[in-house]
Amino acid sequence: MPEEARVVRLIFAWFGLERLSLREVCRRLQDAGLRVRSGQPRWWASTLHGMIENPAYTGTAMYGRIHAIEPQPRLRPIRHHPLRSARPTTRVPVPRPEWVLVPVPALVDPATAEAARMQLEENRRRKREQCRGPGWLLHGLVVCRGCGYAYYGKSTPGLAERHRPSPFGYGAYR
C-alpha cells in the first residue's frame, strides 16, 4: 500500500529526524486529514510508539512472539466478573530466542528508524515521573472478610482535615 507506506515514512521522519513529540506527530497527521488504518480520524501516541518499536518497518518481521494457552484461574475475583475468563485462551509472550525472523520489504530507511528509536530512548531517560505522594503499603494485599475483595488506598484530604489525623485511608473494591 504506497499511501500507507508514505504515512509510515512521515511518522518516522517527523519523530526521528525532526524530533517532534509523539503527540505532535499525531496532531500533524490529524491536521493533514490522514486516518488510522481502521478508518478512525484520531491518532494515538501509543500507536505510533508501537510502530516505531516494530522491526517489521525496517525489514524484519517476527513470528511466534505470542503463544495462546488455557487461562489460569484468578487469584482473587474481579468485581462483577465471573471467576474464570470468558475467553478460551490467554496470550503470553514467548522468549526472544524462540522467535522466527522473517525478512520483509523495508518501508523505512535504517538510519531514520535508528534515529526514531534513539529518540524513544532519550524520551524514556528524560521522562518525569509523576509525583503523587506515598504509595500504599497494603494495596491489594489485604482482603475483606465479608466480600473477598481486595482493599485499595485512597487519598481523602478533605475528610482528613475534619475527622481523621491522617490524610490517607483504605477502602474495599465493591
N, C-alpha and C positions, 0 to 999 in steps of 0.2 A: 504494500500500500504506500505509494510515493507520498501522498499527503500526510499520512501518519508519521512516516519516516522524517519528513521535514519538520514536523512539530517536535519530535523527539530530539532532533539536532538542535532546534531552537532552545529547548529546555536545557540541554547540556551546555550550550554556549552561553546562555544568559547566566546560569548558575556558576559554571566553572570558570569562564573567561571574563565575563563582566562582573562576577562576584556579587550578583543580586541575591537577596534572601529568597527562600522558597516561597514565601507568601507574596513577595513582589513578582516573582515569575508567575504565580497563579493569577495575580491581578492583570499582568500583561496578556496572558492567554485569554482571560475573560474579556478584556477590553478589545482584543482582536477578534472576538466572536468565535474563537475556536472551542469546540466542545470536547468533552471527555469521550472516550471510545464508546461508552454506553449511550451517548447522546445527551447527557446532562450538561448544562451550561457551566456548572460550578466545578472548579478545580480545587483539590485539597493538597496541602503541603505534604501530608503523609504519603499520598500517591506519588508525588514527584520524588520524595526521598526513596521510596521503594524502587522507582525506575532508575535512579542514579546508582543504587547499590546492586542492581541486577546486571550480572555479567553478560547476559544474552545480547545486550545492545552493543557490546564490543566484540562479539563473535563467538562466545562460548555459552551454550545453554547447559543447564544442569538437569539431569533426570534422576529421579529417585531421592529427592530431598525430604519428602514426607512419606510416612508409612501409615496406613489405616489399621487400627487394632480395635478389638472389642472394648467398649468403655469400662473403666474401673468404677466401683461403687464410690459414692461421695463420702467424705469424712463426716460431714455434717449436712443436714438438709438445708436447701436454699429456700428462703421464704416463698411460699405459694408455688413451689415446683415439686414434681414427683421425686422420689428417692433416686430413681435411675433416669438417665438421659433418654429422651425420646429418639435420639439419633442412633442408628445401628452401629456406627463406628466413631472413633476418636482419632484425630490426626496427631501424630507425634513426629518430631524431627528425627532424621537418620544421621548418624555420624558422617562427617565430611569425607573420610576415605572411601565410603561405600557409594558415593555419588558417581554417576556416569556422565562424563563430559561429552557433549555433542557439539561439533563445530556447526555454526550457523553464519549466514552473511552478517557482517558487521554494519550497523547503521551509523555508529558514531566513531569518529577518529579517536584512536587510543590516547593521544595527548589531551584531547578535550575531555575524554572520560576520566583520565587520571587527574586533571585539574578539578573536575567536579567532585571526585572522591576526596581530594585533598581539602577542598572547601568544606565538605561534610565533616571531615576530621577536625578542621580548625573550629567549626561551629560547635562540635562536641567539647573541645577543650575550653572554649570561651563561654559555654553555656552557664548562665547564672542559675544556681539552684534557688528555688523559691523557699524563702524562709517563712515557715508557717508556725513556728513555735515548737515546743517539745512534742515528741511522738507519744504514743500511748503504749505504756509498758505491757498491759494485759489485753491489748486489742486482739480479738479473735481467739484468745486462749481460755477465757472464762465463759462458761455456758450456763444459761438459765436452767434451773432445775425443773421449772414448770413446763416450758415450751421446747427446750432443747436448742434454742437459737443462741448464737454467739453474741457476746457483748461487744460494743464498739465505743470508741472515745468520741466525745462531743464537747466542743468548746461552748460554754454558756456564760459569757462575761456579764450579761445583763442580770441574770439570776444571781450570779455570784456576789455582786455588789450589795444586793438586798438580803439574801438569805444564807449564803454559804461563805466561809472564809476563802475557799479555793475557787479559781476561775474555771475549773475543769470538772467534768463529770462523766459517768459512763451510762449507757442506755442499752437496751436489748433490741435486736432486729426483730420486728414483729410484722 
